[in-house]
Amino acid sequence: MQPQTLARWLGIALLVFVIVLMAANGTYVVQPGYRGVEVTLGRVSEQFKAEGFGFKMPLITEIHPVSIRQQTARETAECYSSDLQQIVVALRVLFRIPESAVVRLFRDYEGEPFAQLVAPRVHEALKEVVALQTAEQIVKNREEIKVRTLELARRKVGELVVLEDLVIEDIKLTPELERAIEQKMIQEQEAAKAKFVQQRAQIEADTAVIKARGEAESIRIRGEALKENPAYVELQIVDRWDGMPPLVVGGGPVLMSLSELLRSIPATNHAPAKPVLSPRSTR
């Protein structure tokens, strides 16, 4: 092969290589759930790149993907309560980066957004909330701790990252504090039980008093009614009479009706006896 022909083929191969290299570096693809940040010679573009295929200036422009999906991160924070008890809180933070903050977050903050921006502020918010309550209150009011921490952390983070939710997975206390809280809760339950028994006894006593007062008032009202209306008793006797003759009590312990008493008396002559005249004595 002549040198001129060889040089021509080498030139063609070099041209093809440059074209392929330019084509490979002149296009980009942004995956779903991501936005691209365009950086040209160290200068960040103010507009992010949407997901999909696109062209860029080869060799001098780079597209950096930033996820806008919801992400989950786990953290462990050491805090102190208002009574100076050490508490270890296990958290799960749900967050995402909004489209409007993709470029600013990439330009102003280095490294992972959660580690550099979210985690420190969540820890700070949690410590501020925990420091206002005792260890016992923290254990009992877990939901309140979560809500207040999430609200405070959102104010600290601002609009760069959206905190979707905050989950408190576990609250660990020292063994001595756990035993003390458990003993106190047992005593409170026993006291509540005793108070319930006392209240029930008081209610039963009050009910008995009210019932007795009602019966006394009823007797008083009936007595006044009988005093004002003596014929009321006779009317009650007539209303309750069953049509049978009344019972008569005899000399002995015998209880019989009036008709039975009359039949038991033998028939006698009730006519008046004639006077007997004694003979007049003679002298």
FINUPA-921342 format. One record per residue (C-alpha): residue in three letters; residue number from 0; y, z, x. Coordinates in nm, 4 decimals. Layout:
BEGIN
Ala | NUM | Y | Z | X
...
***
This chain:
BEGIN
Met | 0 | 0.0000 | 0.0000 | 0.0000
Gln | 1 | 0.3397 | -0.1002 | 0.1348
Pro | 2 | 0.5935 | 0.1752 | 0.2087
Gln | 3 | 0.8373 | 0.0371 | -0.0461
Thr | 4 | 0.5754 | 0.0483 | -0.3222
Leu | 5 | 0.4744 | 0.3994 | -0.2264
Ala | 6 | 0.8341 | 0.5188 | -0.2339
Arg | 7 | 0.8791 | 0.3576 | -0.5752
Trp | 8 | 0.5765 | 0.5447 | -0.7190
Leu | 9 | 0.6886 | 0.8706 | -0.5669
Gly | 10 | 1.0311 | 0.8233 | -0.7239
Ile | 11 | 0.8755 | 0.7565 | -1.0638
Ala | 12 | 0.6522 | 1.0642 | -1.0373
Leu | 13 | 0.9472 | 1.2781 | -0.9355
Leu | 14 | 1.1505 | 1.1484 | -1.2265
Val | 15 | 0.8687 | 1.2226 | -1.4704
Phe | 16 | 0.8333 | 1.5717 | -1.3258
Val | 17 | 1.2061 | 1.6348 | -1.3666
Ile | 18 | 1.1979 | 1.5048 | -1.7247
Val | 19 | 0.9034 | 1.7281 | -1.8131
Leu | 20 | 1.0699 | 2.0257 | -1.6468
Met | 21 | 1.3966 | 1.9610 | -1.8268
Ala | 22 | 1.2125 | 1.9209 | -2.1579
Ala | 23 | 1.0228 | 2.2431 | -2.1067
Asn | 24 | 1.3355 | 2.4363 | -2.0178
Gly | 25 | 1.5568 | 2.2648 | -2.2728
Thr | 26 | 1.3715 | 2.3936 | -2.5811
Tyr | 27 | 1.2891 | 2.7356 | -2.7240
Val | 28 | 1.0925 | 2.8910 | -3.0090
Val | 29 | 1.1927 | 3.2182 | -3.1818
Gln | 30 | 0.8929 | 3.3844 | -3.3467
Pro | 31 | 0.9011 | 3.5188 | -3.7050
Gly | 32 | 1.0493 | 3.8670 | -3.7294
Tyr | 33 | 1.2678 | 3.8118 | -3.4216
Arg | 34 | 1.6184 | 3.6889 | -3.3461
Gly | 35 | 1.7170 | 3.5199 | -3.0186
Val | 36 | 2.0090 | 3.6193 | -2.7978
Glu | 37 | 2.1456 | 3.3281 | -2.5944
Val | 38 | 2.2547 | 3.4025 | -2.2371
Thr | 39 | 2.4113 | 3.1210 | -2.0305
Leu | 40 | 2.4865 | 3.2025 | -1.6680
Gly | 41 | 2.5286 | 3.5697 | -1.7585
Arg | 42 | 2.7455 | 3.5077 | -2.0631
Val | 43 | 2.6093 | 3.6307 | -2.3973
Ser | 44 | 2.6671 | 3.4143 | -2.7004
Glu | 45 | 2.8209 | 3.5894 | -3.0012
Gln | 46 | 2.5834 | 3.4145 | -3.2414
Phe | 47 | 2.2144 | 3.4955 | -3.2461
Lys | 48 | 1.9442 | 3.2308 | -3.2769
Ala | 49 | 1.7385 | 3.2288 | -3.5948
Glu | 50 | 1.3602 | 3.2047 | -3.5897
Gly | 51 | 1.2150 | 2.8602 | -3.5282
Phe | 52 | 1.2468 | 2.5730 | -3.2781
Gly | 53 | 1.5691 | 2.4767 | -3.0976
Phe | 54 | 1.7287 | 2.3199 | -2.7895
Lys | 55 | 1.9135 | 2.4898 | -2.5048
Met | 56 | 2.0650 | 2.3970 | -2.1748
Pro | 57 | 1.7769 | 2.3807 | -1.9246
Leu | 58 | 1.7601 | 2.6069 | -1.6230
Ile | 59 | 2.0890 | 2.7875 | -1.6930
Thr | 60 | 2.0327 | 2.9190 | -2.0474
Glu | 61 | 1.7783 | 3.1824 | -2.1557
Ile | 62 | 1.6845 | 3.3023 | -2.5040
His | 63 | 1.5896 | 3.6711 | -2.5280
Pro | 64 | 1.3915 | 3.7707 | -2.8416
Val | 65 | 1.4906 | 4.0895 | -3.0285
Ser | 66 | 1.2683 | 4.2264 | -3.3046
Ile | 67 | 1.4235 | 4.2958 | -3.6457
Arg | 68 | 1.0999 | 4.4236 | -3.7996
Gln | 69 | 1.0537 | 4.7835 | -3.9026
Gln | 70 | 0.9086 | 4.9818 | -3.6146
Thr | 71 | 0.7507 | 5.3249 | -3.5874
Ala | 72 | 0.7836 | 5.5637 | -3.2968
Arg | 73 | 0.6446 | 5.9134 | -3.2442
Glu | 74 | 0.8419 | 6.1899 | -3.0786
Thr | 75 | 0.7955 | 6.5582 | -2.9957
Ala | 76 | 1.1041 | 6.7797 | -2.9919
Glu | 77 | 1.1386 | 7.1368 | -2.8684
Cys | 78 | 1.3895 | 7.3399 | -3.0690
Tyr | 79 | 1.5049 | 7.6974 | -3.1139
Ser | 80 | 1.5591 | 7.8624 | -3.4504
Ser | 81 | 1.8475 | 8.0919 | -3.5433
Asp | 82 | 1.6315 | 8.3942 | -3.4544
Leu | 83 | 1.5669 | 8.2424 | -3.1077
Gln | 84 | 1.2063 | 8.1411 | -3.1725
Gln | 85 | 1.0710 | 7.8346 | -2.9908
Ile | 86 | 0.9492 | 7.5638 | -3.2243
Val | 87 | 0.7817 | 7.2329 | -3.1365
Val | 88 | 0.8250 | 6.9591 | -3.3986
Ala | 89 | 0.6162 | 6.6404 | -3.4053
Leu | 90 | 0.8088 | 6.3507 | -3.5609
Arg | 91 | 0.7476 | 5.9948 | -3.6712
Val | 92 | 1.0625 | 5.7815 | -3.6896
Leu | 93 | 1.0768 | 5.4570 | -3.8887
Phe | 94 | 1.3628 | 5.2268 | -3.7831
Arg | 95 | 1.4736 | 4.8636 | -3.7573
Ile | 96 | 1.7520 | 4.6608 | -3.5975
Pro | 97 | 1.9749 | 4.4711 | -3.8423
Glu | 98 | 2.0670 | 4.1080 | -3.7718
Ser | 99 | 2.4344 | 4.1939 | -3.7454
Ala | 100 | 2.3691 | 4.4290 | -3.4524
Val | 101 | 2.1241 | 4.2171 | -3.2500
Val | 102 | 2.3776 | 4.0690 | -3.0076
Arg | 103 | 2.5853 | 4.3853 | -2.9686
Leu | 104 | 2.2769 | 4.6009 | -2.9112
Phe | 105 | 2.1441 | 4.3594 | -2.6460
Arg | 106 | 2.4800 | 4.3397 | -2.4698
Asp | 107 | 2.5864 | 4.7084 | -2.4786
Tyr | 108 | 2.2560 | 4.8957 | -2.4415
Glu | 109 | 2.0013 | 4.8491 | -2.1686
Gly | 110 | 1.6288 | 4.8972 | -2.2225
Glu | 111 | 1.4360 | 4.9770 | -2.5386
Pro | 112 | 1.6684 | 5.0492 | -2.8328
Phe | 113 | 1.4643 | 5.3435 | -2.9571
Ala | 114 | 1.4414 | 5.5179 | -2.6202
Gln | 115 | 1.8051 | 5.4561 | -2.5308
Leu | 116 | 1.9770 | 5.5001 | -2.8669
Val | 117 | 1.7602 | 5.6386 | -3.1467
Ala | 118 | 1.5463 | 5.9096 | -2.9852
Pro | 119 | 1.8271 | 6.1091 | -2.8184
Arg | 120 | 2.0303 | 6.1240 | -3.1384
Val | 121 | 1.7317 | 6.2183 | -3.3530
His | 122 | 1.6528 | 6.5034 | -3.1125
Glu | 123 | 2.0128 | 6.6169 | -3.1190
Ala | 124 | 2.0291 | 6.6115 | -3.4986
Leu | 125 | 1.6999 | 6.7992 | -3.5326
Lys | 126 | 1.8092 | 7.0726 | -3.2924
Glu | 127 | 2.1366 | 7.1207 | -3.4801
Val | 128 | 1.9591 | 7.1557 | -3.8146
Val | 129 | 1.6817 | 7.3846 | -3.6864
Ala | 130 | 1.9314 | 7.6145 | -3.5136
Leu | 131 | 2.0801 | 7.7081 | -3.8527
Gln | 132 | 1.7573 | 7.8530 | -3.9988
Thr | 133 | 1.5009 | 8.1125 | -3.9047
Ala | 134 | 1.1494 | 8.0178 | -3.8009
Glu | 135 | 1.0086 | 8.1321 | -4.1345
Gln | 136 | 1.2629 | 7.9234 | -4.3275
Ile | 137 | 1.1821 | 7.6190 | -4.1142
Val | 138 | 0.8130 | 7.6469 | -4.1985
Lys | 139 | 0.8838 | 7.6885 | -4.5701
Asn | 140 | 1.1644 | 7.4301 | -4.6006
Arg | 141 | 1.0094 | 7.1364 | -4.4155
Glu | 142 | 1.1385 | 6.8786 | -4.6639
Glu | 143 | 1.4923 | 7.0175 | -4.6444
Ile | 144 | 1.4791 | 7.0049 | -4.2628
Lys | 145 | 1.3677 | 6.6424 | -4.2775
Val | 146 | 1.6397 | 6.5329 | -4.5219
Arg | 147 | 1.9229 | 6.7030 | -4.3344
Thr | 148 | 1.8014 | 6.5756 | -3.9962
Leu | 149 | 1.7741 | 6.2180 | -4.1231
Glu | 150 | 2.1223 | 6.2295 | -4.2733
Leu | 151 | 2.2782 | 6.3695 | -3.9545
Ala | 152 | 2.0889 | 6.1265 | -3.7279
Arg | 153 | 2.2073 | 5.8279 | -3.9344
Arg | 154 | 2.5681 | 5.9349 | -3.8840
Lys | 155 | 2.5118 | 5.9691 | -3.5085
Val | 156 | 2.3346 | 5.6329 | -3.4654
Gly | 157 | 2.5810 | 5.4386 | -3.6773
Glu | 158 | 2.5225 | 5.0783 | -3.7817
Leu | 159 | 2.3450 | 4.9600 | -3.4685
Val | 160 | 2.0041 | 5.0787 | -3.5867
Val | 161 | 1.8898 | 5.1491 | -3.9419
Leu | 162 | 1.6855 | 5.4682 | -3.9726
Glu | 163 | 1.4524 | 5.4006 | -4.2631
Asp | 164 | 1.2776 | 5.7367 | -4.2749
Leu | 165 | 1.1843 | 6.0455 | -4.0788
Val | 166 | 0.8466 | 6.2170 | -4.1139
Ile | 167 | 0.7762 | 6.5677 | -3.9849
Glu | 168 | 0.4082 | 6.5592 | -3.8998
Asp | 169 | 0.3662 | 6.9089 | -3.7575
Ile | 170 | 0.5593 | 7.2271 | -3.6791
Lys | 171 | 0.4067 | 7.4457 | -3.4095
Leu | 172 | 0.5003 | 7.8090 | -3.3568
Thr | 173 | 0.3876 | 8.0629 | -3.1023
Pro | 174 | 0.0610 | 8.2441 | -3.1972
Glu | 175 | 0.2413 | 8.5779 | -3.2296
Leu | 176 | 0.5020 | 8.4308 | -3.4629
Glu | 177 | 0.2368 | 8.2596 | -3.6753
Arg | 178 | 0.0509 | 8.5888 | -3.7224
Ala | 179 | 0.3736 | 8.7724 | -3.8101
Ile | 180 | 0.4708 | 8.5102 | -4.0702
Glu | 181 | 0.1207 | 8.5105 | -4.2182
Gln | 182 | 0.1220 | 8.8903 | -4.2487
Lys | 183 | 0.4630 | 8.8846 | -4.4135
Met | 184 | 0.3528 | 8.6208 | -4.6632
Ile | 185 | 0.0481 | 8.8312 | -4.7555
Gln | 186 | 0.2693 | 9.1345 | -4.8147
Glu | 187 | 0.5071 | 8.9268 | -5.0277
Gln | 188 | 0.2165 | 8.7993 | -5.2386
Glu | 189 | 0.0865 | 9.1528 | -5.2930
Ala | 190 | 0.4351 | 9.2729 | -5.3864
Ala | 191 | 0.4747 | 8.9832 | -5.6296
Lys | 192 | 0.1382 | 9.0655 | -5.7876
Ala | 193 | 0.2324 | 9.4327 | -5.8285
Lys | 194 | 0.5658 | 9.3331 | -5.9796
Phe | 195 | 0.3887 | 9.1037 | -6.2258
Val | 196 | 0.1529 | 9.3842 | -6.3338
Gln | 197 | 0.4486 | 9.6166 | -6.3787
Gln | 198 | 0.6393 | 9.3617 | -6.5837
Arg | 199 | 0.3359 | 9.2981 | -6.8036
Ala | 200 | 0.2926 | 9.6726 | -6.8672
Gln | 201 | 0.6614 | 9.7020 | -6.9515
Ile | 202 | 0.6386 | 9.4093 | -7.1925
Glu | 203 | 0.3355 | 9.5643 | -7.3640
Ala | 204 | 0.5172 | 9.8993 | -7.3946
Asp | 205 | 0.8275 | 9.7309 | -7.5350
Thr | 206 | 0.6107 | 9.5420 | -7.7828
Ala | 207 | 0.4455 | 9.8648 | -7.8994
Val | 208 | 0.7860 | 10.0318 | -7.9449
Ile | 209 | 0.9179 | 9.7368 | -8.1417
Lys | 210 | 0.6056 | 9.7382 | -8.3607
Ala | 211 | 0.6361 | 10.1135 | -8.4259
Arg | 212 | 1.0030 | 10.0780 | -8.5122
Gly | 213 | 0.9167 | 9.7973 | -8.7517
Glu | 214 | 0.6514 | 10.0064 | -8.9253
Ala | 215 | 0.8858 | 10.3074 | -8.9521
Glu | 216 | 1.1590 | 10.0899 | -9.0960
Ser | 217 | 0.9123 | 9.9406 | -9.3434
Ile | 218 | 0.8026 | 10.2905 | -9.4573
Arg | 219 | 1.1630 | 10.4005 | -9.4944
Ile | 220 | 1.2491 | 10.0979 | -9.7045
Arg | 221 | 0.9456 | 10.1503 | -9.9322
Gly | 222 | 1.0327 | 10.5200 | -9.9720
Glu | 223 | 1.3875 | 10.4395 | -10.0753
Ala | 224 | 1.2618 | 10.1755 | -10.3183
Leu | 225 | 1.0210 | 10.4250 | -10.4809
Lys | 226 | 1.2948 | 10.6839 | -10.4998
Glu | 227 | 1.5247 | 10.4459 | -10.6804
Asn | 228 | 1.2496 | 10.2988 | -10.9031
Pro | 229 | 0.9836 | 10.5622 | -10.9979
Ala | 230 | 0.8288 | 10.3241 | -11.2520
Tyr | 231 | 0.7280 | 10.0980 | -10.9650
Val | 232 | 0.4229 | 10.3204 | -10.8943
Glu | 233 | 0.3025 | 10.2983 | -11.2543
Leu | 234 | 0.3501 | 9.9234 | -11.2437
Gln | 235 | 0.1350 | 9.9039 | -10.9290
Ile | 236 | -0.1393 | 10.1129 | -11.0996
Val | 237 | -0.1410 | 9.8837 | -11.4021
Asp | 238 | -0.1480 | 9.5716 | -11.1840
Arg | 239 | -0.4458 | 9.7000 | -10.9848
Trp | 240 | -0.6493 | 9.8411 | -11.2861
Asp | 241 | -0.9843 | 9.6613 | -11.3183
Gly | 242 | -1.0352 | 9.7412 | -11.6906
Met | 243 | -1.2798 | 10.0257 | -11.6330
Pro | 244 | -1.2064 | 10.3743 | -11.7762
Pro | 245 | -1.0745 | 10.6204 | -11.5248
Leu | 246 | -1.3049 | 10.8595 | -11.3463
Val | 247 | -1.3051 | 11.2300 | -11.4387
Val | 248 | -1.3990 | 11.5058 | -11.2055
Gly | 249 | -1.6143 | 11.7771 | -11.3685
Gly | 250 | -1.6588 | 12.1423 | -11.2799
Gly | 251 | -1.9162 | 12.0589 | -11.0132
Pro | 252 | -1.9096 | 11.8001 | -10.7461
Val | 253 | -1.9860 | 11.5223 | -10.9963
Leu | 254 | -1.7683 | 11.2166 | -11.0415
Met | 255 | -1.8197 | 11.0236 | -11.3691
Ser | 256 | -1.6309 | 10.8135 | -11.6118
Leu | 257 | -1.4831 | 10.9590 | -11.9283
Ser | 258 | -1.7362 | 10.7857 | -12.1571
Glu | 259 | -2.0265 | 10.9210 | -11.9524
Leu | 260 | -1.8786 | 11.2687 | -11.9731
Leu | 261 | -1.8563 | 11.2574 | -12.3571
Arg | 262 | -2.2152 | 11.1365 | -12.3898
Ser | 263 | -2.3378 | 11.4229 | -12.1733
Ile | 264 | -2.1938 | 11.6930 | -12.4146
Pro | 265 | -2.4527 | 11.7952 | -12.6888
Ala | 266 | -2.3553 | 11.7514 | -13.0547
Thr | 267 | -2.2490 | 12.0834 | -13.2291
Asn | 268 | -2.1178 | 12.1907 | -13.5728
His | 269 | -1.7489 | 12.2154 | -13.5375
Ala | 270 | -1.6909 | 12.3546 | -13.8909
Pro | 271 | -1.5296 | 12.7004 | -13.9047
Ala | 272 | -1.7632 | 12.9896 | -13.9532
Lys | 273 | -1.7458 | 13.1796 | -14.2844
Pro | 274 | -1.6531 | 13.5469 | -14.2648
Val | 275 | -1.9284 | 13.7972 | -14.3314
Leu | 276 | -1.8345 | 14.0773 | -14.5639
Ser | 277 | -1.9786 | 14.4130 | -14.4992
Pro | 278 | -2.0900 | 14.6178 | -14.8143
Arg | 279 | -1.8359 | 14.8630 | -14.9309
Ser | 280 | -1.9491 | 15.2171 | -14.8804
Thr | 281 | -1.9999 | 15.4468 | -15.1893
Arg | 282 | -1.8913 | 15.7925 | -15.2156
***
